[in-house]
Amino acid sequence: MTLSLPIDPEANRLLERSPLALLNGMLLDQQIPMEKAFSSPYVLSQRLGHDPDARELAGYDPDALVEVFARPPALHRFPKAMAARVQEMCRMLVDRYDGDAAGLWADVPDGRELLRRVGELPGFGRQKAQIFVALLGKRYDVRPDGWREAAGAYGDADAHRSVADITDADSLRRVREFKQAAKAEAKAAKG
C-alpha cells in the first residue's frame, strides 16, 4: 500500500516511484497544507523537465533553485528557505548515501536506527522523523524491527494522526479532525 493523497494522480505516482520526491514532500510539509507539500515535488519535476536526483539538486545553483521554488505558484510559502533546506538535505544524501534517498532506510537494522538517520536530516525534528518512519512502515513496507515503537504514537496501527495514515477520503477527514483537535488543545493549554 502506498500514499493516496487528494492531489494530481501523477504527483501520487511520483511519490510511489521516487524516494527523493517522498523525502522532499515530507520536508516541505510544514506551514503549508499537506496536499501542497506532497504535490510540490511533482511541480518541481515539471519545472525542471525531469525527475531530479539528489546529486542534481545538491549541485544546483542556489539562486536558480530559489527561482524555481519561487516561480508562481511557489512550491512553498517560504521558497528561499525551503529551496536551501532541500539542497542541504540532498547534499547530506550525496555525502552519506551516495545520492540514493532510499539508502537512508536500506538495510537499516532496526527502527531506532531508522529514526536516528531520518532525524539527522535537515528540517526533520523528532516529530517529523517519527511521522516519516510511520509513513515508510505503513505505506512503503519499510518495517525494520521496532519501527512502530520508533514512530511513537504515529506508528499505532489504528492511528489517524498524520500523512502516514491517509489511504482514502475518510482517513484524510479523520487525520484533519485529529490535527484540528490537537491545535485546539494546544491553544487552550496556552490559555
N, C-alpha and C positions, 0 to 999 in steps of 0.2 A: 504494500500500500504506500502511496506517495501523497504528497501535499495536493490539496484540491482547494484552491482559493478562488473567490469570485473575481477573477482577473482574466485577461485575454488568454484563451487556451494555449496559444504559443508561448506565453510567459510561463504558464504552468509546465509546459513541456521542457522549456529551458531549465527550470528548477529541477526537473527529474533527471536530465541528462548531464547537467553541469554542476559539479560540486562547488566550483568557484562562484557561480551565479547564486547558489543556495547560501553560501557564506556571505556574499555581498548583500543579499536580501536581508539576512539576519543582522548584519552590521548596520544597515540603513534603517532598521526597524526601531526608530526612536524619534519621538516628537513629530511623527507623521503617521497617517493611517497605515495599518499593516498592509493593505492591498497596494498602496503606493510603494511602500518599501520593497515588497517582493515582486512587483512588476517593473521596478526601475532597472534591474539587471537586463531585462529584455529590451527596454528602451535604450539602454547603453549599447547593447549589441546592434540594434538598428542604427543608431547614430554612427557607430564605428564601421558598419557594413559587414560585420562578422562577430562571432562569439570570441571575446578576448580571453587570453590566458593570463596567468599570474605574472609571467615574465614581461609580457607586453605592458600590462598596467603598472608594474613596478618600475619600468624604464620609461614610461610615458613622460613627456614634458609636463611638469606640474601645472603650468599656466594653461596649456592646451587642454589638460584634463579638467581643470576647473571650468573652462569654457564649454566643454562637452556636458558637464554636470549642470551648468547654469542655464544652458540654452532652454528657452521656454518650450514646453513646461519643464521646469527644473526637476532634476532627478530626486532632489531632497530640499527641504526647507532651508537647509544650510549647505548649499552646494560647495562652497570653498572648503569648509571644514571636513565635509564628508568625502570629497574627492581626495583630500590629503589622507584621510583615515583609510580609505580603500587602498590607496597607493602604499601606505605604510604596512597594511596587512599583507598585501601582495609581496612586498619586499621580504617580510618575515617568511611567507610561504616559499619564496625562492631560496632564501638562506637556509631554512630548516628542512624543507620537504621537496627540494629540487623543483619548486614551482608547481607541484601537484597538490591541489587543495585536498583531495581525498587522502593524501599522505598523512594529513592531520589525524585521521582516525584509522587508517590501515594498520593492521597488526598491533593495535593498541591492546595491552594485556588486560586491562580492567577499566571499569567505569571511573575510578578515581583518577587514573592517568589520563583518560579521555577528557574529563572535566578540567584537569590541570592544563592540558595542551590547549583546549579551547579558551580557557580563562587567560592564557598568556597573550592571546591575540589583542591587538589594539582595538579599543572600543567594546570589549567583552568583559564586563564585570561579572561577578558571581552569578547574579540572577540571569543575565543574558546567556552565560555559559551553560547554566543548568537548563534553560529553555532549549538551547541548541542540542545539548545531549539528549533531551527528551525528544526533540524533533528527529534526530538521527535514529533513535531507538524505535519510536512509534511509527514513523513514516518511511524510513530508509533501511530498516533491518540491520542497523549498526548497533549490535547488542552485546558488547563485552560483559563479562561477569560484573555484576554490581552497577550496571548502568542506571537502573531505576533509582537506586539509593543515591547515586551521584547526582542525579537530576532533581533530587528532593521531591517536593510536592508535585512538581511538573512531570515527574515520572510515573505518578499514580495512573493505573490503567483506566480508571473511570473519571479522571480529571477533565475539566473544561476550563483551563486556565490560560492557555497560550496558543500560538500558531501550531504547536505540536499536536493539538487536539482537534484541528479542523479537518473534517472529511466531507462535509456537506453543509447545506444552508442551516439546518437545525443546530449542528455543532458550532457553527460560526455564531449563531444567535446566542448560544449558551456561553461561549467564550466572551462575547461582548457584555453579556449580563454580569459575568464574574468580574470583569475588569471595571465595569461601572460601579459595582458594589464595593470593590476594593478601593476605588478612588473616593467614594463617599465615606467609607470607613476612615480612610487616612485624613480626609478633610475634617471629619468630626473629631478625630483624635487631636488635631491641631487646635480645635476649639475656637 
